[in-house]
Amino acid sequence: MTQKSASQVDRPDGAALTLDDDIGFVALVDRMQADPALKVVNAARISYRRQTGGFDQKDQKLAGFLWQHGHTSPYRHSFFTFHWKAPLFVFRQAFKYQVGSGWREYELEGVSVQAEVFDVLFDTDKGCSWNEISGRYVNWEPEFYVPRRMRANPPHGNKQASDELGDDYDHEAERQRMLAECEQAYALYRSRLERGVAKEIARMLLPQNLYSQAYWTVSLQGVIHFLEQRLAKDAQFEIRCYAEAMYNLLAEDLERLGLTRERLANGL
């Protein structure tokens, strides 16, 4: 029996590039074989001991009705595994979506209760999983995301929003300053490792724009919820780029369900 050796992770074939530095990407590395659209409507019809062998416009209408009225359990029968390479700050935004059904709202005796309370009781295995590169085990590579065009927060209104600064702003000079700061932090990280400090401590000073990689297995319900929020115009630009890539990888499946990019971006 020939023994295989592990190799470094490369960009998978068919990966969709995300940011403008030829580093970040999203790849669809695995999916269930059954038609996800057909599985949605057949999972719903099992309640009536019925099923269909094909997916048509009537089924699309049923699928839309289920989602719009909160009957989302049929959307949790299909799963997709994505391989992401993204800056840490993007991963921290995306990580919350690994739970496909943790965004429900409930009332208990007239009091609003966080969904996690019910999840612990009724949904301890949500079927989604996230595994990421561990800085405890590997030495980080000096790969950092720095935008080519800087943005500013508006002086009033939504403080989370940001708009691109104009051409009169020296974008390249700011970018070079940020890159130099990243390189300095990485040099300090390497020198700390060379002095014998453990990886789990040495990594603490590395900036949030460091690139990491992760496998994310998520239900169709989780994918749609992620896209609803992160394709929206007020989502942070960088994670919106990853949402666009995910949508493009699943566009055929989503559009069969009547879920166009525009509908998702506008909250259905």
GUPA-268070 format. One line per 2 residues: number of its first residue (from 1); their letters; for each residue x, y, z of C-alpha. Coordinates in nm, 4 decimals. Each point is the difference from the previous one (the first is absolute). Example, Ala and Ser with C-alpha at 12.3 -4.5 7.8 and 13.67 -1.06 7.14 Angstrom:
% residues 2
1 = AS = 1.2300:-0.4500:0.7800; 0.1370:0.3440:-0.0660
This chain:
% residues 268
1 = MT = 0.0000:0.0000:0.0000; 0.1456:0.3314:-0.1102
3 = QK = 0.0112:0.2576:0.2757; -0.0950:0.3550:-0.0933
5 = SA = 0.1680:0.3005:0.1571; -0.1848:0.3163:0.0898
7 = SQ = 0.0716:0.3052:-0.2119; -0.0425:0.3733:0.0389
9 = VD = -0.3453:0.1368:-0.0751; -0.0245:0.1515:-0.3472
11 = RP = -0.2778:0.1961:-0.1633; -0.2535:-0.2614:-0.1199
13 = DG = -0.0988:-0.0223:-0.3646; -0.3066:0.2101:-0.0720
15 = AA = 0.0559:0.2296:0.2981; -0.1530:0.3469:-0.0301
17 = LT = 0.2421:0.2834:0.0776; -0.1487:0.2506:0.2405
19 = LD = 0.2165:0.3028:0.0744; 0.2312:0.1898:-0.2341
21 = DD = 0.3290:-0.1528:0.1166; -0.0146:-0.3456:-0.1647
23 = IG = 0.0163:-0.1631:0.3456; -0.3513:-0.0306:0.1446
25 = FV = -0.2434:-0.2530:-0.1463; -0.3066:-0.2166:0.0559
27 = AL = -0.0234:-0.3510:-0.1457; -0.2891:-0.2476:0.0061
29 = VD = 0.1832:-0.3225:0.0842; -0.2935:-0.2328:0.0688
31 = RM = -0.3775:-0.0153:-0.0262; -0.2724:-0.2561:0.0487
33 = QA = -0.0920:-0.1811:-0.3191; -0.3766:0.0425:0.0288
35 = DP = -0.1570:0.3049:-0.1638; -0.0278:0.2543:0.2862
37 = AL = -0.3051:0.1735:-0.1496; -0.1875:-0.3275:-0.0426
39 = KV = 0.1018:-0.1088:0.3491; -0.1545:0.3153:0.1497
41 = VN = -0.3463:-0.0653:-0.1440; 0.0083:-0.3747:0.0606
43 = AA = 0.1050:0.0548:0.3615; -0.3052:0.2235:0.0353
45 = RI = -0.2350:-0.2401:-0.1803; 0.0963:-0.2909:0.2230
47 = SY = -0.2448:0.1535:0.2486; -0.2762:-0.1072:-0.2396
49 = RR = 0.1670:-0.3309:-0.0943; 0.0679:0.1355:-0.3488
51 = QT = 0.2997:0.0717:-0.2211; 0.0835:0.1138:-0.3515
53 = GG = 0.2619:-0.1205:-0.2474; 0.0744:0.3363:-0.1597
55 = FD = 0.0168:0.3679:0.0884; -0.2256:0.2446:-0.1836
57 = QK = -0.1451:0.3494:0.0401; -0.2616:-0.1273:0.2465
59 = DQ = 0.2795:-0.1422:0.2142; 0.1898:0.3296:-0.0172
61 = KL = -0.3100:0.1758:0.1317; -0.0262:-0.2518:0.2853
63 = AG = 0.3679:0.0432:0.0878; -0.0427:0.3783:0.0094
65 = FL = -0.3080:-0.0291:0.2208; 0.1869:-0.2231:0.2456
67 = WQ = 0.2891:0.2444:0.0366; -0.2080:0.3157:0.0195
69 = HG = -0.2221:-0.1457:0.2732; 0.2827:-0.1351:0.2131
71 = HT = -0.0495:-0.3699:-0.0830; 0.3729:-0.0442:-0.0558
73 = SP = 0.0662:-0.3541:0.1232; -0.0253:-0.1429:-0.3586
75 = YR = 0.2968:0.2226:-0.0879; 0.2199:-0.1771:0.2538
77 = HS = 0.0177:-0.3314:-0.1869; 0.2607:0.1118:-0.2554
79 = FF = 0.3582:0.0817:0.0929; 0.2945:0.1629:-0.1730
81 = TF = 0.3668:0.0084:0.0977; 0.1933:0.3146:-0.0844
83 = HW = 0.3730:0.0654:0.0221; 0.0687:0.3622:0.0902
85 = KA = 0.3194:0.1985:0.0059; -0.0765:0.3317:0.1648
87 = PL = 0.1351:0.2618:0.2403; -0.0651:-0.0743:0.3661
89 = FV = -0.2428:0.2896:0.0384; -0.2140:-0.1431:-0.2815
91 = FR = 0.0036:-0.3430:0.1645; -0.1156:0.1504:0.3291
93 = QA = -0.3027:0.1440:-0.1785; -0.0674:-0.3237:-0.1893
95 = FK = 0.0505:-0.2322:0.2961; -0.3371:0.0811:0.1555
97 = YQ = -0.1719:-0.1403:-0.3105; 0.1398:-0.3489:0.0452
99 = VG = -0.3184:-0.0732:0.1967; -0.2707:-0.0475:-0.2596
101 = SG = -0.2941:0.0498:0.2347; 0.1299:0.2145:0.2845
103 = WR = -0.1647:0.3212:-0.1177; -0.3582:-0.0712:0.1094
105 = EY = -0.1845:0.2244:0.2441; -0.2322:-0.1196:0.2767
107 = EL = -0.2136:0.1295:0.2827; -0.0350:-0.1769:0.3321
109 = EG = -0.2819:0.1192:0.2253; 0.0001:0.3314:-0.1828
111 = VS = 0.3762:0.0511:0.0341; 0.2403:-0.0058:-0.2961
113 = VQ = 0.2446:-0.2897:0.0374; 0.3289:-0.0410:-0.1853
115 = AE = -0.0103:-0.2781:-0.2584; 0.3029:-0.1706:0.1530
117 = VF = -0.2061:-0.0958:0.3054; -0.2313:-0.2098:-0.2155
119 = DV = 0.2843:-0.1258:-0.2172; 0.1697:-0.1553:0.3022
121 = LF = -0.3230:-0.1761:0.0950; -0.1262:-0.1124:-0.3385
123 = DT = 0.2716:0.0338:-0.2632; 0.3365:-0.0913:0.1498
125 = DK = 0.1269:-0.1429:-0.3297; -0.0864:0.2580:-0.2617
127 = GC = 0.1734:-0.1852:-0.2808; 0.2420:0.2794:-0.0883
129 = SW = 0.3719:-0.0019:0.0623; 0.2962:0.2366:-0.0188
131 = NE = 0.3662:-0.1053:0.0050; 0.2703:0.2618:-0.0357
133 = IS = 0.3806:0.0153:-0.0129; 0.1336:0.0022:0.3548
135 = GR = 0.2733:0.2454:0.0891; 0.0857:-0.2345:0.2871
137 = YV = 0.1204:-0.2637:-0.2449; 0.1397:0.1847:-0.3002
139 = NW = 0.2161:0.3041:-0.0651; -0.2019:0.2676:-0.1724
141 = EP = 0.1004:0.1121:-0.3473; 0.0468:0.3765:-0.0554
143 = EF = -0.3161:0.0430:-0.2086; -0.2028:0.3086:0.0839
145 = YV = -0.3000:0.1634:-0.1600; 0.0215:0.3760:-0.0471
147 = PR = -0.2568:0.1754:-0.2197; 0.1201:0.1993:-0.2967
149 = RM = -0.2666:0.2645:0.0576; -0.0554:0.1346:0.3516
151 = RA = -0.3409:0.0712:0.1484; -0.1321:0.2375:0.2661
153 = NP = -0.2981:-0.0127:0.2361; -0.2700:0.2589:-0.0746
155 = PH = -0.0191:0.2953:0.2414; -0.3661:-0.0817:0.0731
157 = GN = -0.2476:-0.2840:-0.0500; 0.1024:-0.3653:0.0132
159 = KQ = 0.3346:-0.0133:0.1817; 0.0614:-0.3508:-0.1341
161 = AS = -0.0099:0.1204:-0.3589; 0.3075:0.1081:-0.1943
163 = DE = 0.0467:0.1838:-0.3266; 0.3036:0.0037:-0.2244
165 = LG = 0.2213:0.3033:0.0399; 0.0426:0.2120:-0.3113
167 = DD = 0.2845:0.0194:-0.2461; 0.1487:0.2934:0.1906
169 = YD = 0.0859:-0.2402:0.2837; 0.3425:-0.1675:-0.0291
171 = HE = -0.1257:-0.3588:0.0017; 0.3301:-0.1569:-0.0994
173 = AE = 0.1996:0.1779:0.2702; -0.2460:-0.1178:0.2664
175 = RQ = 0.0116:-0.3508:-0.1418; 0.3791:-0.0072:0.0153
177 = RM = -0.0072:0.1206:0.3625; -0.2388:-0.2798:0.0905
179 = LA = 0.2117:-0.2603:-0.1791; 0.3118:0.1215:0.1822
181 = EC = -0.1822:-0.0290:0.3332; -0.1028:-0.3566:-0.0863
183 = EQ = 0.3547:-0.0917:-0.0954; 0.1290:0.1464:0.3256
185 = AY = -0.2527:-0.2006:0.2030; 0.0951:-0.3161:-0.1890
187 = AL = 0.3706:0.0613:0.0653; -0.0719:0.0326:0.3723
189 = YR = -0.2015:-0.3219:-0.0141; 0.2869:-0.1875:-0.1684
191 = SR = 0.2584:0.1332:0.2428; -0.2140:-0.1070:0.2941
193 = LE = -0.0215:-0.3528:-0.1438; 0.3781:-0.0048:-0.0439
195 = RG = 0.0387:0.0892:0.3676; -0.1936:-0.3151:0.0862
197 = VA = -0.3422:0.1461:0.0754; -0.2903:-0.2354:-0.0802
199 = KE = -0.1981:0.0616:-0.3177; -0.3187:0.0488:0.1997
201 = IA = 0.1556:0.3005:0.1756; 0.2140:0.1381:-0.2815
203 = RM = -0.3047:0.0357:-0.2254; -0.1752:0.2402:0.2360
205 = LL = 0.1396:0.3165:-0.1587; -0.0872:-0.0920:-0.3591
207 = PQ = -0.2559:0.2320:-0.1634; -0.3556:-0.0914:-0.0968
209 = NL = 0.0700:0.0302:-0.3723; 0.2185:-0.3130:0.0076
211 = YS = -0.1245:-0.2653:-0.2427; -0.1262:-0.3306:0.1369
213 = QA = -0.1812:-0.2968:-0.1562; -0.3023:-0.2015:0.1088
215 = YW = -0.2401:-0.2726:-0.1047; -0.3644:0.0950:0.0550
217 = TV = -0.2765:-0.2568:-0.0369; -0.3379:0.1694:0.0105
219 = SL = -0.3617:-0.0807:-0.0767; -0.1903:0.1614:-0.2845
221 = QG = -0.1939:0.1918:0.2645; 0.3253:0.1360:0.1442
223 = VI = 0.1253:0.0977:-0.3460; -0.3161:0.1948:-0.0781
225 = HF = 0.0006:0.1778:0.3350; 0.3669:0.0948:-0.0470
227 = LE = -0.0674:0.1330:-0.3495; -0.3062:0.1976:0.1097
229 = QR = 0.2103:0.1937:0.2476; 0.3379:0.0200:-0.1705
231 = LA = -0.1090:0.0799:-0.3561; -0.1797:0.3040:0.1367
233 = KD = 0.1416:0.3386:-0.0932; 0.0701:0.0889:0.3630
235 = AQ = 0.2116:-0.3132:0.0600; 0.3739:0.0607:0.0333
237 = FE = 0.1589:0.0062:-0.3449; 0.2439:-0.2854:0.0598
239 = IR = -0.2505:-0.2554:0.1283; -0.2383:0.1093:-0.2743
241 = CY = 0.2668:-0.1101:-0.2485; -0.0015:-0.3469:0.1593
243 = AE = -0.3797:-0.0097:-0.0084; 0.0101:0.0859:-0.3712
245 = AM = 0.2435:-0.2870:-0.0582; -0.2209:-0.2450:0.1921
247 = YN = -0.3050:0.1129:-0.1928; 0.1789:-0.0487:-0.3325
249 = LL = 0.1049:-0.3533:0.0994; -0.3611:-0.0938:0.0819
251 = AE = -0.1827:0.2314:-0.2419; -0.1659:-0.2781:-0.1986
253 = DL = -0.1444:-0.1665:0.3112; -0.1093:0.3268:0.1573
255 = ER = -0.1607:0.1409:-0.3136; -0.2042:-0.3194:-0.0441
257 = LG = -0.1440:0.0798:0.3425; -0.0794:0.3523:-0.1191
259 = LT = 0.2832:0.1478:0.2045; 0.1693:0.2518:-0.2247
261 = RE = 0.2887:0.2133:0.1212; -0.2259:0.3054:0.0016
263 = RL = -0.2716:-0.1686:0.2076; 0.2514:-0.1216:0.2561
265 = AN = 0.1774:0.3360:0.0219; -0.3334:0.1705:0.0642
267 = GL = -0.1048:-0.2435:0.2737; -0.2455:-0.2042:-0.2117
